[in-house]
């Protein structure tokens, strides 16, 4: 929705060119919108996996600050009414945002397990961690503190146990909130 950003396929082709030239490639898939579903994540991650063994950084959108309002305005101007409705609902209800963000983090990590050699490093928001308790808060704090797996020395650090799904199914997150 960024008016001057190159189209996604142009960006992907640039990443592919860099990867083929031997340049380490890392992808930031953030913020992700509440209308992004499992099929969308599968498609995105399959593109990223096609680049080789890359690290994908992921963060769900949070409804605070100027960036949130910019996203809402851009979605309105682009006519993405479903995105506008979801973003507005997140701004209006803290609990709605918490449930969305947890589901997104979990979904992305679940989908990532379908791709060998693809690592997703999730960035849970501080407010999200503070809005939870018990095991879930511990898991989110561990995600935040995990060292990202990219290596500039040519040596792969490997996947972090902290960067994994929060629950086996999205529905099982509800009892953890």
DRENPA-3360 file (N, C-alpha, C; in nm, 2 decimals, always signed):
BEGIN
1 = XXXXXXXX = +0.08/-0.12/+0.00/+0.00/+0.00/+0.00/+0.09/+0.13/+0.00 ~ +0.21/+0.11/+0.02/+0.31/+0.22/+0.01/+0.31/+0.27/-0.13 ~ +0.27/+0.40/-0.15/+0.26/+0.45/-0.29/+0.38/+0.44/-0.38 ~ +0.50/+0.46/-0.32/+0.62/+0.46/-0.40/+0.70/+0.33/-0.39 ~ +0.65/+0.23/-0.32/+0.72/+0.10/-0.31/+0.71/+0.02/-0.44 ~ +0.82/-0.05/-0.48/+0.81/-0.13/-0.59/+0.72/-0.25/-0.57 ~ +0.66/-0.30/-0.68/+0.56/-0.41/-0.66/+0.63/-0.53/-0.60 ~ +0.56/-0.62/-0.53/+0.62/-0.73/-0.46/+0.70/-0.82/-0.56;
9 = XXXXXXXX = +0.66/-0.85/-0.68/+0.74/-0.93/-0.77/+0.87/-0.87/-0.80 ~ +0.87/-0.74/-0.82/+1.00/-0.67/-0.85/+1.10/-0.68/-0.73 ~ +1.04/-0.67/-0.61/+1.13/-0.69/-0.49/+1.18/-0.84/-0.48 ~ +1.09/-0.93/-0.51/+1.13/-1.07/-0.50/+1.24/-1.10/-0.61 ~ +1.23/-1.04/-0.73/+1.33/-1.06/-0.83/+1.46/-1.00/-0.79 ~ +1.46/-0.89/-0.72/+1.58/-0.83/-0.67/+1.65/-0.92/-0.57 ~ +1.57/-0.97/-0.48/+1.62/-1.07/-0.38/+1.68/-1.19/-0.44 ~ +1.62/-1.24/-0.54/+1.66/-1.36/-0.62/+1.80/-1.33/-0.68;
17 = XXXXXXXX = +1.81/-1.21/-0.75/+1.93/-1.17/-0.81/+2.05/-1.16/-0.71 ~ +2.02/-1.10/-0.60/+2.12/-1.09/-0.49/+2.16/-1.23/-0.44 ~ +2.06/-1.31/-0.42/+2.09/-1.45/-0.36/+2.18/-1.53/-0.46 ~ +2.15/-1.52/-0.59/+2.22/-1.59/-0.70/+2.37/-1.53/-0.71 ~ +2.39/-1.41/-0.67/+2.52/-1.35/-0.67/+2.60/-1.38/-0.54 ~ +2.54/-1.46/-0.45/+2.61/-1.50/-0.33/+2.59/-1.40/-0.21 ~ +2.50/-1.31/-0.23/+2.47/-1.21/-0.12/+2.37/-1.28/-0.02 ~ +2.40/-1.28/+0.11/+2.30/-1.33/+0.20/+2.18/-1.25/+0.20;
25 = XXXXXXXX = +2.06/-1.31/+0.20/+1.94/-1.24/+0.19/+1.85/-1.28/+0.31 ~ +1.79/-1.17/+0.37/+1.70/-1.18/+0.48/+1.58/-1.10/+0.44 ~ +1.46/-1.15/+0.49/+1.34/-1.08/+0.45/+1.26/-1.04/+0.57 ~ +1.21/-0.92/+0.57/+1.12/-0.87/+0.67/+0.98/-0.88/+0.62 ~ +0.90/-0.97/+0.68/+0.76/-0.98/+0.64/+0.68/-0.91/+0.75 ~ +0.68/-0.78/+0.75/+0.61/-0.71/+0.85/+0.58/-0.57/+0.81 ~ +0.47/-0.51/+0.86/+0.38/-0.58/+0.94/+0.28/-0.67/+0.86 ~ +0.23/-0.78/+0.92/+0.13/-0.85/+0.85/-0.01/-0.81/+0.89;
33 = XXXXXXXX = -0.10/-0.81/+0.80/-0.23/-0.75/+0.82/-0.33/-0.86/+0.87 ~ -0.43/-0.82/+0.94/-0.53/-0.92/+0.99/-0.60/-1.00/+0.89 ~ -0.60/-0.96/+0.76/-0.67/-1.03/+0.66/-0.58/-1.13/+0.59 ~ -0.45/-1.14/+0.63/-0.36/-1.23/+0.58/-0.39/-1.37/+0.64 ~ -0.42/-1.47/+0.56/-0.46/-1.60/+0.61/-0.35/-1.70/+0.59 ~ -0.38/-1.83/+0.62/-0.28/-1.94/+0.61/-0.23/-1.95/+0.47 ~ -0.32/-1.95/+0.37/-0.29/-1.96/+0.23/-0.19/-1.85/+0.18 ~ -0.22/-1.73/+0.23/-0.14/-1.61/+0.20/+0.00/-1.63/+0.25;
41 = XXXXXXXX = +0.01/-1.68/+0.38/+0.14/-1.70/+0.44/+0.22/-1.81/+0.37 ~ +0.14/-1.92/+0.33/+0.21/-2.03/+0.26/+0.27/-1.98/+0.12 ~ +0.19/-1.90/+0.05/+0.24/-1.84/-0.07/+0.36/-1.76/-0.05 ~ +0.36/-1.67/+0.04/+0.47/-1.58/+0.07/+0.59/-1.66/+0.11 ~ +0.58/-1.75/+0.20/+0.69/-1.83/+0.25/+0.75/-1.92/+0.14 ~ +0.66/-1.96/+0.05/+0.71/-2.05/-0.06/+0.80/-1.96/-0.15 ~ +0.76/-1.84/-0.18/+0.85/-1.75/-0.25/+0.98/-1.73/-0.18 ~ +0.98/-1.70/-0.06/+1.10/-1.68/+0.02/+1.19/-1.80/+0.02;
49 = XXXXXXXX = +1.13/-1.92/+0.04/+1.20/-2.04/+0.04/+1.27/-2.07/-0.09 ~ +1.21/-2.03/-0.20/+1.26/-2.05/-0.33/+1.39/-1.97/-0.35 ~ +1.42/-1.87/-0.26/+1.54/-1.79/-0.27/+1.66/-1.87/-0.21 ~ +1.63/-1.98/-0.14/+1.73/-2.06/-0.08/+1.71/-2.06/+0.07 ~ +1.81/-2.09/+0.15/+1.79/-2.09/+0.29/+1.80/-1.95/+0.35 ~ +1.69/-1.89/+0.37/+1.68/-1.75/+0.41/+1.62/-1.74/+0.55 ~ +1.64/-1.63/+0.61/+1.57/-1.60/+0.74/+1.46/-1.50/+0.71 ~ +1.34/-1.53/+0.76/+1.23/-1.43/+0.74/+1.19/-1.38/+0.88;
57 = XXXXXXXX = +1.20/-1.25/+0.89/+1.16/-1.18/+1.01/+1.01/-1.14/+1.00 ~ +0.93/-1.17/+1.10/+0.79/-1.15/+1.10/+0.74/-1.08/+1.22 ~ +0.65/-0.98/+1.20/+0.58/-0.91/+1.31/+0.44/-0.88/+1.26 ~ +0.34/-0.91/+1.35/+0.21/-0.87/+1.32/+0.20/-0.72/+1.34 ~ +0.10/-0.66/+1.27/+0.08/-0.51/+1.29/+0.03/-0.49/+1.43 ~ +0.07/-0.38/+1.49/+0.02/-0.34/+1.62/-0.06/-0.20/+1.60 ~ -0.17/-0.19/+1.67/-0.26/-0.07/+1.64/-0.22/+0.06/+1.71 ~ -0.09/+0.07/+1.75/-0.05/+0.20/+1.81/+0.04/+0.28/+1.72;
65 = XXXXXXXX = +0.05/+0.40/+1.75/+0.14/+0.49/+1.69/+0.10/+0.54/+1.55 ~ +0.18/+0.62/+1.49/+0.16/+0.68/+1.36/+0.15/+0.58/+1.25 ~ +0.23/+0.48/+1.26/+0.23/+0.37/+1.15/+0.10/+0.31/+1.13 ~ +0.03/+0.28/+1.25/-0.10/+0.22/+1.24/-0.20/+0.31/+1.17 ~ -0.20/+0.44/+1.20/-0.29/+0.53/+1.14/-0.25/+0.54/+0.99 ~ -0.13/+0.54/+0.95/-0.09/+0.55/+0.81/-0.14/+0.43/+0.74 ~ -0.13/+0.31/+0.80/-0.18/+0.19/+0.73/-0.33/+0.20/+0.71 ~ -0.40/+0.25/+0.81/-0.55/+0.26/+0.81/-0.58/+0.36/+0.69;
73 = XXXXXXXX = -0.52/+0.47/+0.69/-0.54/+0.57/+0.58/-0.51/+0.51/+0.45 ~ -0.40/+0.45/+0.43/-0.36/+0.39/+0.30/-0.46/+0.28/+0.26 ~ -0.51/+0.20/+0.35/-0.61/+0.10/+0.32/-0.74/+0.16/+0.27 ~ -0.78/+0.27/+0.34/-0.90/+0.34/+0.30/-0.89/+0.40/+0.16 ~ -0.78/+0.46/+0.14/-0.75/+0.52/+0.00/-0.75/+0.42/-0.11 ~ -0.70/+0.30/-0.07/-0.69/+0.19/-0.17/-0.82/+0.12/-0.19 ~ -0.91/+0.14/-0.11/-1.04/+0.08/-0.12/-1.04/-0.07/-0.06 ~ -0.95/-0.09/+0.03/-0.94/-0.23/+0.10/-1.03/-0.22/+0.22;
81 = XXXXXXXX = -1.16/-0.23/+0.20/-1.26/-0.21/+0.31/-1.24/-0.32/+0.41 ~ -1.21/-0.45/+0.37/-1.20/-0.55/+0.47/-1.08/-0.53/+0.56 ~ -0.97/-0.47/+0.51/-0.85/-0.44/+0.59/-0.88/-0.32/+0.68 ~ -0.95/-0.22/+0.63/-0.99/-0.11/+0.71/-1.08/-0.15/+0.83 ~ -1.17/-0.24/+0.81/-1.26/-0.29/+0.91/-1.18/-0.36/+1.02 ~ -1.09/-0.45/+0.98/-1.00/-0.52/+1.08/-0.91/-0.43/+1.15 ~ -0.84/-0.34/+1.08/-0.75/-0.24/+1.15/-0.83/-0.15/+1.25 ~ -0.95/-0.11/+1.21/-1.03/-0.03/+1.30/-1.07/-0.11/+1.42;
89 = XXXXXXXX = -1.11/-0.23/+1.40/-1.15/-0.32/+1.51/-1.03/-0.34/+1.61 ~ -0.91/-0.35/+1.56/-0.79/-0.36/+1.64/-0.76/-0.24/+1.72 ~ -0.79/-0.12/+1.66/-0.77/+0.00/+1.73/-0.87/+0.02/+1.84 ~ -0.99/-0.03/+1.82/-1.10/-0.01/+1.91/-1.10/-0.11/+2.03 ~ -1.04/-0.23/+2.00/-1.04/-0.34/+2.10/-0.90/-0.40/+2.12 ~ -0.84/-0.37/+2.24/-0.71/-0.42/+2.27/-0.72/-0.58/+2.27 ~ -0.82/-0.64/+2.32/-0.83/-0.78/+2.33/-0.84/-0.84/+2.18 ~ -0.91/-0.77/+2.10/-0.92/-0.82/+1.96/-0.78/-0.82/+1.89;
97 = XXXXXXXX = -0.70/-0.72/+1.92/-0.56/-0.71/+1.87/-0.48/-0.82/+1.93 ~ -0.49/-0.85/+2.06/-0.41/-0.95/+2.12/-0.44/-1.09/+2.06 ~ -0.56/-1.12/+2.04/-0.60/-1.25/+1.98/-0.55/-1.26/+1.84 ~ -0.56/-1.15/+1.76/-0.52/-1.15/+1.62/-0.36/-1.17/+1.62 ~ -0.29/-1.09/+1.70/-0.14/-1.10/+1.70/-0.09/-1.24/+1.74 ~ -0.15/-1.30/+1.84/-0.11/-1.43/+1.88/-0.14/-1.54/+1.77 ~ -0.26/-1.52/+1.71/-0.30/-1.62/+1.60/-0.20/-1.60/+1.48 ~ -0.17/-1.48/+1.45/-0.07/-1.46/+1.34/+0.06/-1.52/+1.37;
105 = XXXXXXXX = +0.12/-1.49/+1.48/+0.25/-1.54/+1.52/+0.25/-1.69/+1.51 ~ +0.14/-1.75/+1.57/+0.13/-1.90/+1.57/+0.12/-1.95/+1.42 ~ +0.03/-1.89/+1.34/+0.01/-1.94/+1.21/+0.13/-1.93/+1.12 ~ +0.21/-1.82/+1.13/+0.33/-1.81/+1.05/+0.43/-1.92/+1.09 ~ +0.45/-1.94/+1.22/+0.54/-2.05/+1.26/+0.49/-2.18/+1.22 ~ +0.36/-2.21/+1.22/+0.31/-2.34/+1.18/+0.34/-2.36/+1.03 ~ +0.30/-2.26/+0.95/+0.32/-2.27/+0.81/+0.47/-2.29/+0.77 ~ +0.56/-2.22/+0.85/+0.70/-2.23/+0.82/+0.76/-2.37/+0.83;
113 = XXXXXXXX = +0.69/-2.45/+0.92/+0.74/-2.59/+0.94/+0.73/-2.67/+0.81 ~ +0.65/-2.63/+0.71/+0.63/-2.70/+0.59/+0.75/-2.68/+0.49 ~ +0.84/-2.59/+0.53/+0.95/-2.56/+0.44/+1.09/-2.59/+0.50 ~ +1.16/-2.69/+0.45/+1.29/-2.72/+0.51/+1.38/-2.60/+0.47 ~ +1.47/-2.56/+0.56/+1.57/-2.46/+0.54/+1.51/-2.32/+0.55 ~ +1.39/-2.30/+0.59/+1.33/-2.17/+0.60/+1.31/-2.14/+0.75 ~ +1.37/-2.03/+0.80/+1.35/-2.00/+0.94/+1.28/-1.87/+0.95 ~ +1.18/-1.87/+1.04/+1.10/-1.75/+1.07/+1.14/-1.70/+1.21;
121 = XXXXXXXX = +1.19/-1.58/+1.21/+1.22/-1.51/+1.34/+1.11/-1.41/+1.37 ~ +1.02/-1.45/+1.47/+0.91/-1.36/+1.50/+0.95/-1.26/+1.60 ~ +0.88/-1.14/+1.58/+0.91/-1.03/+1.67/+0.78/-0.99/+1.74 ~ +0.75/-1.06/+1.86/+0.62/-1.02/+1.93/+0.64/-0.88/+1.99 ~ +0.54/-0.80/+1.99/+0.54/-0.67/+2.04/+0.55/-0.67/+2.20 ~ +0.62/-0.58/+2.26/+0.63/-0.57/+2.40/+0.49/-0.57/+2.47 ~ +0.40/-0.49/+2.41/+0.26/-0.48/+2.47/+0.19/-0.61/+2.46 ~ +0.22/-0.69/+2.35/+0.15/-0.82/+2.34/+0.20/-0.91/+2.45;
129 = XXXXXXXX = +0.33/-0.92/+2.48/+0.38/-1.00/+2.59/+0.32/-0.95/+2.72 ~ +0.31/-0.82/+2.75/+0.25/-0.77/+2.87/+0.11/-0.80/+2.89 ~ +0.04/-0.83/+2.77/-0.10/-0.86/+2.78/-0.13/-1.01/+2.80 ~ -0.03/-1.08/+2.82/-0.05/-1.23/+2.84/+0.01/-1.26/+2.98 ~ +0.00/-1.39/+3.01/+0.06/-1.43/+3.14/+0.10/-1.58/+3.13 ~ +0.17/-1.63/+3.23/+0.21/-1.77/+3.24/+0.30/-1.81/+3.13 ~ +0.27/-1.93/+3.08/+0.35/-2.00/+2.98/+0.36/-1.91/+2.85 ~ +0.24/-1.85/+2.81/+0.24/-1.78/+2.69/+0.33/-1.65/+2.70;
137 = XXXXXXXX = +0.33/-1.58/+2.81/+0.41/-1.47/+2.83/+0.56/-1.51/+2.83 ~ +0.59/-1.62/+2.89/+0.73/-1.67/+2.89/+0.77/-1.71/+2.75 ~ +0.68/-1.77/+2.67/+0.72/-1.80/+2.53/+0.74/-1.68/+2.45 ~ +0.65/-1.58/+2.46/+0.67/-1.45/+2.39/+0.80/-1.38/+2.43 ~ +0.83/-1.38/+2.56/+0.95/-1.31/+2.60/+1.07/-1.39/+2.55 ~ +1.07/-1.52/+2.54/+1.18/-1.60/+2.48/+1.19/-1.57/+2.34 ~ +1.08/-1.55/+2.26/+1.09/-1.52/+2.12/+1.16/-1.38/+2.11 ~ +1.12/-1.29/+2.19/+1.18/-1.15/+2.18/+1.33/-1.16/+2.21;
145 = XXXXXXXX = +1.37/-1.24/+2.30/+1.51/-1.24/+2.34/+1.60/-1.34/+2.25 ~ +1.54/-1.42/+2.17/+1.61/-1.52/+2.09/+1.70/-1.44/+1.99 ~ +1.82/-1.50/+1.97/+1.92/-1.44/+1.88/+1.87/-1.48/+1.74 ~ +1.86/-1.39/+1.65/+1.82/-1.42/+1.51/+1.93/-1.51/+1.45 ~ +1.88/-1.60/+1.36/+1.97/-1.71/+1.31/+2.06/-1.67/+1.19 ~ +2.05/-1.55/+1.14/+2.14/-1.51/+1.03/+2.28/-1.50/+1.08 ~ +2.37/-1.53/+0.99/+2.51/-1.52/+1.02/+2.59/-1.45/+0.91 ~ +2.66/-1.35/+0.94/+2.74/-1.27/+0.84/+2.87/-1.34/+0.82;
153 = XXXXXXXX = +2.91/-1.44/+0.89/+3.04/-1.50/+0.88/+3.03/-1.62/+0.78 ~ +2.91/-1.65/+0.73/+2.90/-1.76/+0.64/+2.86/-1.89/+0.72 ~ +2.86/-1.88/+0.85/+2.83/-2.00/+0.93/+2.69/-1.98/+0.98 ~ +2.60/-2.08/+0.96/+2.46/-2.07/+1.00/+2.45/-2.10/+1.15 ~ +2.38/-2.02/+1.22/+2.36/-2.05/+1.36/+2.26/-2.16/+1.38 ~ +2.16/-2.16/+1.30/+2.05/-2.27/+1.31/+1.93/-2.21/+1.38 ~ +1.83/-2.29/+1.37/+1.70/-2.25/+1.42/+1.70/-2.24/+1.57 ~ +1.63/-2.15/+1.63/+1.61/-2.13/+1.77/+1.49/-2.20/+1.82;
161 = XXXXXXXX = +1.50/-2.27/+1.93/+1.39/-2.34/+1.99/+1.28/-2.24/+2.03 ~ +1.33/-2.12/+2.06/+1.23/-2.01/+2.10/+1.14/-1.97/+1.99 ~ +1.19/-1.99/+1.87/+1.12/-1.94/+1.75/+1.04/-2.06/+1.69 ~ +0.93/-2.09/+1.76/+0.84/-2.20/+1.71/+0.70/-2.16/+1.74 ~ +0.61/-2.25/+1.70/+0.47/-2.22/+1.72/+0.43/-2.21/+1.87 ~ +0.33/-2.12/+1.90/+0.29/-2.10/+2.03/+0.20/-2.22/+2.08 ~ +0.13/-2.27/+1.99/+0.04/-2.38/+2.03/+0.02/-2.47/+1.90 ~ -0.02/-2.59/+1.92/-0.04/-2.68/+1.80/-0.15/-2.64/+1.71;
169 = XXXXXXXX = -0.25/-2.57/+1.76/-0.36/-2.52/+1.68/-0.40/-2.38/+1.73 ~ -0.45/-2.30/+1.64/-0.49/-2.17/+1.68/-0.60/-2.17/+1.79 ~ -0.69/-2.27/+1.78/-0.79/-2.27/+1.89/-0.74/-2.30/+2.02 ~ -0.62/-2.37/+2.03/-0.56/-2.40/+2.16/-0.49/-2.27/+2.22 ~ -0.48/-2.17/+2.15/-0.42/-2.04/+2.20/-0.52/-1.98/+2.30 ~ -0.65/-1.99/+2.28/-0.75/-1.92/+2.36/-0.74/-1.95/+2.50 ~ -0.70/-2.07/+2.54/-0.69/-2.10/+2.69/-0.56/-2.05/+2.74 ~ -0.47/-2.00/+2.66/-0.34/-1.95/+2.71/-0.35/-1.80/+2.73;
177 = X = -0.45/-1.73/+2.67/-0.45/-1.59/+2.68/-0.49/-1.54/+2.82;
% end
